[in-house]
Amino acid sequence: MQTASKKVINGWAMYDWANSAYNLVITTTIFPAYYDAITTTKTGDAVSHKLQFLGAEFESASLYNYAIATAYFLIAIISPVLSSIADYKGNKKRFMQFFCYLGGLSCCALYWFQRETLSLGILCCILAAIGYCGSLVFYNSYLPEIAADEDKDRISAKGFAFGYIGSVLLQLICFAFVLKPELFGIKDSSFAPRLSFLLVGIWWMSFAQITFARLPKGRAAQQNKGNNILTNGFKELNKVWLQVKQMPVLKSFLLSFFFYSMGVQTVMLAATLFASQVIGLPTPKLIISLLIIQIVAIAGAYIMAKLSQRFGNFQVLMLVVMIWVVICITAYFITSEMQFYMLAVSVGLVMGGIQSLSRSTYGKIMPETHDTTSFFSFYDVTEKIAIVIGMFSFGLVQQLTGNMRNSVLALIVFFIAGLICLFITLQKEKQAQVINLA
């Protein structure tokens, strides 16, 4: 197949520009910092992060981790059915729009989130995550339809680069009135971050219109009129699973992706609360450090794409996972702000690279098919279940030990498992190449 026109490619990448504002402002910087501020109680020199929710007592960070895990669990359950139906009907764009608006409106509703409305905040947090992840199922599935194999790494990296640039631009806008509210006549300390959440929703839904205007509707898979849509959805899923089982390289890669995603996604989602509660980084410096991560990640995505062209995707992914292991070990021991900044640069370098390269690698090794959404739903469900386990484990270890450093150290197990599976995947790929040449 031929790669789509530049207009379509840029339109596809613009969705990363649109929704990455959620990923940076809501999941990474301002929202976690705001959540930590309103759920922290100070009595003299004593600081407490405990709060009541639904009649039970939680550490604030653990409750946040559980909420995110719940969101990803729900999307893992519903996305396979929705994506299969979208493939069957050929209307993946409509599903993508639905989840985009669900996420965007939920971000807007976070404007009313304060300590007294904790339940509203947790609910909107969950719904926004579902909207974000749900739309990505359909967004990612467009990649094999618009990019030839030789262009997948480059175009995948372009999407992530657009996302990092767009999110940083909105972050800088929010950064201005969150850190300098007096310049804008803002006297309520909670107003500036809440306004940021509102802007994220508007930004997300507005720029997504470029994507929706340029992307094709989607190609319908061959229809079986003897079954209803829901039945065909499950049948499509089963058909994909049967194909995956017959493809050793693809199956092994999904297993490795499952393990290292537990670590990668958990680090990304928990980094803010770790920096705030463990390192004691004040909010202004915290936001700056996380901004650094996003900027460095732009370069990281392109660097990994270039390295993969020279050394191969699996080899580069193995290197990146090993770097993640070192990052987790280092995080356990750091105590100063400067050490955290140095670690943030390292995280940014491999964060964009591993996400971009994982997506394009999967797009390369999956079979040519019209059922791209169903295949990418497997990829997304694998990642979502990994996040559920990773976030739940992270929160549970902290809840049991009272020390978030132990949670970070526990993530090493996931990365090592992913590294071993990547090595196995590489061997299976070499065996497949030998068989094909014979």
FITOR-553003 format. One record per residue (C-alpha): residue in one letter; z, y, x; residue number from 1. Coordinates in Angstrom, 1 decimal. Layout:
# residues N
R, A, Z, Y, X, NUM
...
***
This chain:
# residues 438
R, M, 0.0, 0.0, 0.0, 1
R, Q, -0.4, 3.6, 1.0, 2
R, T, 2.4, 6.2, 1.3, 3
R, A, 2.5, 8.6, -1.7, 4
R, S, 1.5, 12.3, -1.3, 5
R, K, 3.8, 14.7, 0.5, 6
R, K, 4.6, 16.4, -2.9, 7
R, V, 5.9, 13.1, -4.3, 8
R, I, 7.8, 12.3, -1.1, 9
R, N, 9.5, 15.7, -1.0, 10
R, G, 10.2, 15.5, -4.7, 11
R, W, 11.9, 12.1, -4.1, 12
R, A, 13.9, 13.5, -1.1, 13
R, M, 15.0, 16.5, -3.2, 14
R, Y, 17.2, 14.3, -5.3, 15
R, D, 19.3, 13.7, -2.1, 16
R, W, 19.4, 17.5, -1.8, 17
R, A, 20.7, 17.7, -5.4, 18
R, N, 23.3, 14.9, -5.6, 19
R, S, 24.6, 15.1, -2.0, 20
R, A, 26.5, 18.2, -3.0, 21
R, Y, 28.7, 15.8, -5.1, 22
R, N, 29.1, 13.5, -2.1, 23
R, L, 30.2, 16.4, 0.2, 24
R, V, 32.2, 18.7, -2.1, 25
R, I, 33.7, 16.2, -4.5, 26
R, T, 34.2, 13.0, -2.6, 27
R, T, 34.6, 14.4, 0.9, 28
R, T, 36.0, 17.9, 1.2, 29
R, I, 37.2, 20.3, -1.4, 30
R, F, 38.1, 17.9, -4.2, 31
R, P, 40.3, 15.6, -2.1, 32
R, A, 41.9, 18.6, -0.4, 33
R, Y, 42.6, 20.2, -3.8, 34
R, Y, 43.8, 16.8, -5.2, 35
R, D, 46.2, 16.5, -2.3, 36
R, A, 47.5, 20.0, -2.8, 37
R, I, 48.2, 19.7, -6.5, 38
R, T, 49.8, 16.2, -6.2, 39
R, T, 52.0, 17.0, -3.3, 40
R, T, 55.6, 18.1, -4.0, 41
R, K, 57.7, 19.9, -1.5, 42
R, T, 61.5, 20.2, -1.7, 43
R, G, 62.9, 22.0, 1.3, 44
R, D, 61.6, 20.1, 4.3, 45
R, A, 60.9, 17.0, 2.2, 46
R, V, 57.3, 16.3, 1.2, 47
R, S, 56.5, 13.7, -1.5, 48
R, H, 53.1, 12.4, -2.4, 49
R, K, 54.4, 10.3, -5.3, 50
R, L, 53.3, 10.9, -8.9, 51
R, Q, 53.4, 9.3, -12.3, 52
R, F, 50.3, 8.0, -14.0, 53
R, L, 50.1, 5.9, -17.1, 54
R, G, 53.8, 5.1, -16.8, 55
R, A, 53.7, 3.9, -13.2, 56
R, E, 54.5, 5.5, -9.9, 57
R, F, 51.8, 5.8, -7.3, 58
R, E, 51.2, 7.3, -3.8, 59
R, S, 48.7, 10.1, -4.6, 60
R, A, 46.2, 8.7, -2.0, 61
R, S, 46.5, 5.2, -3.4, 62
R, L, 45.9, 6.4, -6.9, 63
R, Y, 42.8, 8.2, -5.8, 64
R, N, 41.6, 5.1, -4.0, 65
R, Y, 42.2, 3.0, -7.0, 66
R, A, 40.3, 5.5, -9.2, 67
R, I, 37.3, 5.4, -7.0, 68
R, A, 37.4, 1.6, -6.8, 69
R, T, 37.5, 1.4, -10.6, 70
R, A, 34.4, 3.6, -10.8, 71
R, Y, 32.5, 1.4, -8.4, 72
R, F, 33.6, -1.7, -10.1, 73
R, L, 32.3, -0.4, -13.4, 74
R, I, 28.9, 0.6, -12.0, 75
R, A, 28.7, -2.8, -10.2, 76
R, I, 29.0, -4.5, -13.6, 77
R, I, 26.5, -2.4, -15.6, 78
R, S, 23.9, -1.4, -13.0, 79
R, P, 22.2, -4.8, -12.7, 80
R, V, 21.6, -5.0, -16.5, 81
R, L, 20.4, -1.3, -16.6, 82
R, S, 18.1, -1.7, -13.6, 83
R, S, 16.6, -4.9, -14.9, 84
R, I, 15.9, -3.2, -18.3, 85
R, A, 14.4, -0.2, -16.5, 86
R, D, 12.0, -2.5, -14.5, 87
R, Y, 11.1, -4.4, -17.7, 88
R, K, 10.3, -1.2, -19.6, 89
R, G, 9.0, 0.8, -16.7, 90
R, N, 11.3, 3.8, -17.5, 91
R, K, 13.6, 4.0, -14.5, 92
R, K, 13.3, 7.8, -14.4, 93
R, R, 15.1, 8.1, -17.8, 94
R, F, 18.0, 6.0, -16.6, 95
R, M, 18.1, 8.0, -13.4, 96
R, Q, 18.2, 11.2, -15.6, 97
R, F, 21.0, 9.8, -17.8, 98
R, F, 23.3, 9.1, -14.8, 99
R, C, 22.4, 12.4, -13.2, 100
R, Y, 23.6, 14.3, -16.2, 101
R, L, 26.6, 12.1, -16.7, 102
R, G, 27.7, 12.9, -13.1, 103
R, G, 26.7, 16.5, -13.2, 104
R, L, 28.6, 17.2, -16.5, 105
R, S, 31.6, 15.3, -15.2, 106
R, C, 31.7, 17.6, -12.1, 107
R, C, 31.5, 20.6, -14.4, 108
R, A, 34.5, 19.3, -16.4, 109
R, L, 36.6, 19.1, -13.3, 110
R, Y, 36.8, 22.9, -13.6, 111
R, W, 39.7, 22.2, -16.0, 112
R, F, 41.5, 19.8, -13.7, 113
R, Q, 45.1, 20.8, -12.7, 114
R, R, 48.4, 19.1, -12.2, 115
R, E, 49.1, 19.2, -15.9, 116
R, T, 45.8, 17.6, -16.7, 117
R, L, 45.9, 14.8, -14.2, 118
R, S, 44.5, 12.2, -16.6, 119
R, L, 41.5, 14.5, -17.2, 120
R, G, 40.9, 14.8, -13.5, 121
R, I, 41.1, 11.1, -12.8, 122
R, L, 38.8, 10.3, -15.8, 123
R, C, 36.2, 12.9, -14.7, 124
R, C, 36.5, 11.7, -11.1, 125
R, I, 35.6, 8.2, -12.3, 126
R, L, 32.7, 9.3, -14.5, 127
R, A, 31.3, 11.5, -11.8, 128
R, A, 31.3, 8.6, -9.4, 129
R, I, 29.6, 6.4, -12.0, 130
R, G, 26.9, 9.0, -12.5, 131
R, Y, 26.3, 9.4, -8.8, 132
R, C, 26.1, 5.7, -8.0, 133
R, G, 24.2, 4.9, -11.2, 134
R, S, 21.5, 7.4, -10.5, 135
R, L, 21.2, 6.1, -6.9, 136
R, V, 20.3, 2.6, -8.1, 137
R, F, 17.1, 4.0, -9.5, 138
R, Y, 16.5, 6.6, -6.8, 139
R, N, 16.6, 4.0, -4.1, 140
R, S, 14.3, 1.7, -6.0, 141
R, Y, 11.5, 4.3, -5.7, 142
R, L, 11.4, 3.9, -1.9, 143
R, P, 9.2, 0.8, -1.8, 144
R, E, 6.9, 2.3, -4.4, 145
R, I, 6.2, 5.5, -2.6, 146
R, A, 6.4, 4.5, 1.1, 147
R, A, 4.4, 2.0, 3.1, 148
R, D, 6.4, -0.3, 5.4, 149
R, E, 5.6, 1.7, 8.5, 150
R, D, 6.9, 4.9, 6.8, 151
R, K, 10.0, 3.5, 5.2, 152
R, D, 12.5, 4.4, 8.0, 153
R, R, 11.1, 7.9, 8.4, 154
R, I, 11.1, 8.7, 4.6, 155
R, S, 14.5, 7.1, 4.1, 156
R, A, 15.8, 9.3, 6.9, 157
R, K, 14.1, 12.3, 5.4, 158
R, G, 16.0, 11.7, 2.1, 159
R, F, 19.3, 11.7, 3.9, 160
R, A, 18.4, 14.7, 6.0, 161
R, F, 17.5, 16.7, 2.8, 162
R, G, 20.8, 15.5, 1.3, 163
R, Y, 22.8, 16.7, 4.3, 164
R, I, 21.1, 20.1, 4.4, 165
R, G, 21.4, 20.7, 0.7, 166
R, S, 25.0, 19.7, 0.5, 167
R, V, 25.9, 21.8, 3.6, 168
R, L, 24.3, 24.9, 2.0, 169
R, L, 26.4, 24.6, -1.2, 170
R, Q, 29.4, 23.7, 0.9, 171
R, L, 29.1, 27.0, 2.8, 172
R, I, 28.9, 28.9, -0.5, 173
R, C, 32.0, 27.2, -1.8, 174
R, F, 33.6, 27.5, 1.6, 175
R, A, 33.4, 31.3, 1.4, 176
R, F, 35.4, 31.8, -1.8, 177
R, V, 37.8, 28.8, -1.2, 178
R, L, 38.9, 30.1, 2.2, 179
R, K, 38.5, 33.8, 1.5, 180
R, P, 39.3, 34.2, -2.3, 181
R, E, 40.6, 37.7, -1.8, 182
R, L, 37.1, 38.9, -0.9, 183
R, F, 35.9, 38.0, -4.4, 184
R, G, 39.0, 39.3, -6.2, 185
R, I, 40.3, 35.7, -6.9, 186
R, K, 44.0, 35.6, -7.3, 187
R, D, 44.6, 32.2, -8.8, 188
R, S, 44.7, 29.7, -5.9, 189
R, S, 43.3, 26.9, -8.1, 190
R, F, 40.3, 28.9, -9.4, 191
R, A, 38.2, 28.8, -6.3, 192
R, P, 38.1, 25.0, -5.8, 193
R, R, 37.7, 24.5, -9.6, 194
R, L, 34.7, 26.9, -9.5, 195
R, S, 33.3, 24.7, -6.7, 196
R, F, 33.4, 21.7, -8.9, 197
R, L, 31.5, 23.6, -11.6, 198
R, L, 28.9, 24.7, -9.1, 199
R, V, 28.4, 21.2, -7.9, 200
R, G, 27.5, 20.0, -11.4, 201
R, I, 25.1, 22.9, -11.9, 202
R, W, 23.5, 22.5, -8.5, 203
R, W, 23.1, 18.7, -9.0, 204
R, M, 21.4, 18.9, -12.4, 205
R, S, 19.3, 21.9, -11.5, 206
R, F, 17.6, 20.7, -8.3, 207
R, A, 17.2, 17.2, -9.8, 208
R, Q, 14.5, 18.8, -12.1, 209
R, I, 12.2, 19.0, -9.1, 210
R, T, 12.6, 15.2, -8.6, 211
R, F, 12.1, 14.4, -12.3, 212
R, A, 9.0, 16.6, -12.4, 213
R, R, 7.3, 14.9, -9.4, 214
R, L, 8.3, 11.2, -9.5, 215
R, P, 6.2, 8.8, -11.6, 216
R, K, 7.8, 7.2, -14.6, 217
R, G, 7.9, 3.8, -13.0, 218
R, R, 5.8, 0.7, -13.3, 219
R, A, 6.7, -1.8, -16.0, 220
R, A, 7.1, -5.4, -15.0, 221
R, Q, 5.1, -8.1, -16.9, 222
R, Q, 6.6, -8.3, -20.3, 223
R, N, 7.6, -11.4, -22.2, 224
R, K, 7.4, -10.5, -25.9, 225
R, G, 9.4, -13.6, -26.9, 226
R, N, 12.6, -12.1, -25.7, 227
R, N, 14.5, -8.9, -26.4, 228
R, I, 15.2, -6.3, -23.7, 229
R, L, 18.7, -7.4, -22.9, 230
R, T, 17.7, -11.1, -22.5, 231
R, N, 14.8, -10.1, -20.3, 232
R, G, 17.2, -8.0, -18.2, 233
R, F, 19.4, -11.0, -17.4, 234
R, K, 16.3, -13.2, -16.8, 235
R, E, 15.0, -10.6, -14.4, 236
R, L, 18.3, -10.6, -12.5, 237
R, N, 18.3, -14.4, -12.3, 238
R, K, 14.7, -14.4, -11.0, 239
R, V, 15.6, -11.9, -8.3, 240
R, W, 18.6, -14.0, -7.3, 241
R, L, 16.5, -17.1, -7.1, 242
R, Q, 14.1, -15.3, -4.8, 243
R, V, 16.9, -14.0, -2.6, 244
R, K, 18.3, -17.5, -2.1, 245
R, Q, 14.9, -18.6, -0.8, 246
R, M, 14.8, -15.8, 1.8, 247
R, P, 17.3, -16.5, 4.6, 248
R, V, 16.8, -13.2, 6.4, 249
R, L, 17.3, -11.1, 3.2, 250
R, K, 20.3, -13.2, 2.1, 251
R, S, 22.0, -13.0, 5.4, 252
R, F, 21.3, -9.2, 5.7, 253
R, L, 22.9, -8.6, 2.3, 254
R, L, 26.0, -10.5, 3.4, 255
R, S, 26.3, -8.4, 6.6, 256
R, F, 25.6, -5.2, 4.6, 257
R, F, 28.4, -6.3, 2.2, 258
R, F, 31.0, -6.6, 5.0, 259
R, Y, 30.2, -3.5, 7.0, 260
R, S, 29.8, -1.3, 3.9, 261
R, M, 33.5, -2.1, 3.1, 262
R, G, 34.4, -0.2, 6.2, 263
R, V, 31.8, 2.5, 6.3, 264
R, Q, 32.2, 3.7, 2.7, 265
R, T, 36.0, 3.4, 2.7, 266
R, V, 36.1, 5.6, 5.9, 267
R, M, 33.9, 8.2, 4.2, 268
R, L, 35.8, 8.3, 1.0, 269
R, A, 39.3, 8.2, 2.6, 270
R, A, 38.7, 10.5, 5.6, 271
R, T, 39.9, 13.7, 3.9, 272
R, L, 43.3, 12.3, 2.8, 273
R, F, 43.8, 10.7, 6.2, 274
R, A, 43.2, 14.0, 8.0, 275
R, S, 45.5, 15.9, 5.6, 276
R, Q, 48.4, 13.5, 5.2, 277
R, V, 48.4, 11.7, 8.6, 278
R, I, 47.0, 14.3, 11.1, 279
R, G, 48.4, 17.2, 9.1, 280
R, L, 45.1, 19.2, 9.3, 281
R, P, 45.3, 22.3, 7.1, 282
R, T, 42.6, 22.7, 4.4, 283
R, P, 40.4, 25.3, 6.2, 284
R, K, 40.2, 23.2, 9.4, 285
R, L, 39.8, 20.1, 7.4, 286
R, I, 36.7, 21.5, 5.6, 287
R, I, 35.3, 22.7, 8.8, 288
R, S, 35.6, 19.3, 10.5, 289
R, L, 34.0, 17.6, 7.5, 290
R, L, 31.2, 20.1, 7.6, 291
R, I, 30.6, 19.1, 11.2, 292
R, I, 30.3, 15.5, 10.2, 293
R, Q, 27.5, 16.4, 7.7, 294
R, I, 25.6, 18.5, 10.2, 295
R, V, 25.8, 15.8, 12.9, 296
R, A, 24.8, 13.2, 10.4, 297
R, I, 21.4, 14.9, 10.0, 298
R, A, 20.6, 14.2, 13.6, 299
R, G, 22.2, 10.7, 13.4, 300
R, A, 19.8, 9.6, 10.6, 301
R, Y, 16.7, 10.6, 12.7, 302
R, I, 18.1, 9.2, 15.9, 303
R, M, 18.7, 5.8, 14.4, 304
R, A, 15.2, 5.8, 12.8, 305
R, K, 13.7, 6.5, 16.3, 306
R, L, 15.8, 3.9, 18.0, 307
R, S, 14.9, 1.3, 15.3, 308
R, Q, 11.2, 1.8, 16.1, 309
R, R, 11.8, 1.0, 19.8, 310
R, F, 14.5, -1.7, 19.6, 311
R, G, 14.4, -3.1, 16.1, 312
R, N, 16.4, -2.4, 12.9, 313
R, F, 18.9, -5.3, 13.3, 314
R, Q, 19.6, -4.5, 17.0, 315
R, V, 20.3, -0.8, 16.2, 316
R, L, 22.5, -1.7, 13.2, 317
R, M, 24.6, -4.1, 15.5, 318
R, L, 25.1, -1.2, 17.9, 319
R, V, 26.1, 1.2, 15.2, 320
R, V, 28.6, -1.3, 13.7, 321
R, M, 30.2, -1.8, 17.1, 322
R, I, 30.6, 2.0, 17.4, 323
R, W, 32.4, 1.9, 14.0, 324
R, V, 34.9, -0.6, 15.3, 325
R, V, 35.7, 1.8, 18.2, 326
R, I, 36.0, 4.6, 15.7, 327
R, C, 38.6, 2.7, 13.7, 328
R, I, 40.6, 1.8, 16.8, 329
R, T, 40.6, 5.4, 18.0, 330
R, A, 41.6, 6.7, 14.5, 331
R, Y, 44.7, 4.6, 14.6, 332
R, F, 46.0, 6.3, 17.7, 333
R, I, 44.9, 10.0, 17.3, 334
R, T, 47.6, 12.6, 16.8, 335
R, S, 46.0, 16.0, 17.4, 336
R, E, 43.5, 18.2, 15.7, 337
R, M, 41.1, 18.2, 18.7, 338
R, Q, 41.1, 14.4, 18.8, 339
R, F, 40.2, 14.4, 15.1, 340
R, Y, 37.3, 16.9, 15.7, 341
R, M, 35.9, 14.6, 18.4, 342
R, L, 36.2, 11.6, 16.1, 343
R, A, 34.5, 13.6, 13.4, 344
R, V, 31.5, 14.1, 15.6, 345
R, S, 31.3, 10.4, 16.3, 346
R, V, 31.6, 9.5, 12.6, 347
R, G, 28.8, 12.0, 11.7, 348
R, L, 26.5, 10.5, 14.3, 349
R, V, 26.7, 6.9, 12.9, 350
R, M, 27.4, 7.8, 9.2, 351
R, G, 23.9, 9.0, 8.4, 352
R, G, 22.3, 6.5, 10.7, 353
R, I, 23.8, 3.4, 9.2, 354
R, Q, 23.2, 4.5, 5.6, 355
R, S, 19.5, 5.5, 6.2, 356
R, L, 18.7, 2.4, 8.4, 357
R, S, 20.4, 0.0, 6.0, 358
R, R, 18.3, 1.3, 3.0, 359
R, S, 15.0, 1.2, 4.9, 360
R, T, 15.8, -2.2, 6.4, 361
R, Y, 16.3, -3.7, 3.0, 362
R, G, 13.1, -2.1, 1.8, 363
R, K, 11.2, -3.7, 4.7, 364
R, I, 12.5, -7.3, 4.3, 365
R, M, 12.4, -7.5, 0.5, 366
R, P, 9.3, -9.1, -1.0, 367
R, E, 6.5, -7.0, -2.4, 368
R, T, 7.2, -6.8, -6.2, 369
R, H, 7.0, -4.6, -9.2, 370
R, D, 10.6, -5.4, -9.9, 371
R, T, 11.8, -2.9, -7.3, 372
R, T, 14.7, -1.6, -9.4, 373
R, S, 16.1, -5.1, -9.9, 374
R, F, 15.9, -5.8, -6.2, 375
R, F, 17.6, -2.6, -5.3, 376
R, S, 20.2, -3.2, -7.9, 377
R, F, 21.3, -6.2, -5.8, 378
R, Y, 21.5, -3.9, -2.8, 379
R, D, 23.5, -1.3, -4.7, 380
R, V, 25.8, -3.9, -6.4, 381
R, T, 26.5, -5.4, -3.0, 382
R, E, 27.5, -2.0, -1.8, 383
R, K, 29.6, -1.1, -4.8, 384
R, I, 31.5, -4.4, -4.8, 385
R, A, 32.1, -3.8, -1.1, 386
R, I, 33.5, -0.3, -1.9, 387
R, V, 35.8, -1.7, -4.6, 388
R, I, 37.3, -4.2, -2.1, 389
R, G, 37.4, -1.7, 0.7, 390
R, M, 39.1, 1.1, -1.3, 391
R, F, 41.5, -1.3, -3.0, 392
R, S, 42.4, -2.9, 0.3, 393
R, F, 42.9, 0.5, 1.9, 394
R, G, 45.1, 1.8, -0.9, 395
R, L, 47.1, -1.5, -1.1, 396
R, V, 47.8, -1.6, 2.6, 397
R, Q, 49.1, 2.0, 2.5, 398
R, Q, 51.1, 1.3, -0.6, 399
R, L, 52.7, -1.8, 1.0, 400
R, T, 53.3, -0.4, 4.5, 401
R, G, 53.7, 3.3, 3.7, 402
R, N, 51.3, 4.1, 6.6, 403
R, M, 47.7, 5.0, 6.2, 404
R, R, 47.0, 4.2, 9.9, 405
R, N, 47.5, 0.6, 9.1, 406
R, S, 44.9, 0.8, 6.4, 407
R, V, 42.4, 2.2, 9.0, 408
R, L, 43.2, -0.6, 11.4, 409
R, A, 42.6, -3.2, 8.7, 410
R, L, 39.0, -2.0, 8.2, 411
R, I, 38.1, -3.4, 11.7, 412
R, V, 38.1, -6.9, 10.1, 413
R, F, 35.3, -5.9, 7.8, 414
R, F, 33.2, -4.4, 10.6, 415
R, I, 33.6, -7.5, 12.8, 416
R, A, 32.6, -9.7, 9.9, 417
R, G, 29.5, -7.5, 9.3, 418
R, L, 28.7, -7.6, 13.0, 419
R, I, 28.8, -11.4, 13.1, 420
R, C, 26.5, -11.6, 10.0, 421
R, L, 24.1, -9.1, 11.6, 422
R, F, 23.8, -11.3, 14.7, 423
R, I, 23.1, -14.3, 12.4, 424
R, T, 20.5, -12.3, 10.5, 425
R, L, 18.8, -11.4, 13.8, 426
R, Q, 18.6, -15.1, 14.8, 427
R, K, 17.1, -16.0, 11.4, 428
R, E, 14.5, -13.3, 11.7, 429
R, K, 13.5, -14.6, 15.1, 430
R, Q, 13.2, -18.1, 13.7, 431
R, A, 11.1, -16.9, 10.9, 432
R, Q, 8.8, -15.1, 13.3, 433
R, V, 8.3, -18.3, 15.4, 434
R, I, 7.5, -20.3, 12.2, 435
R, N, 4.9, -17.7, 11.1, 436
R, L, 3.2, -17.8, 14.5, 437
R, A, 3.1, -21.5, 14.6, 438
***
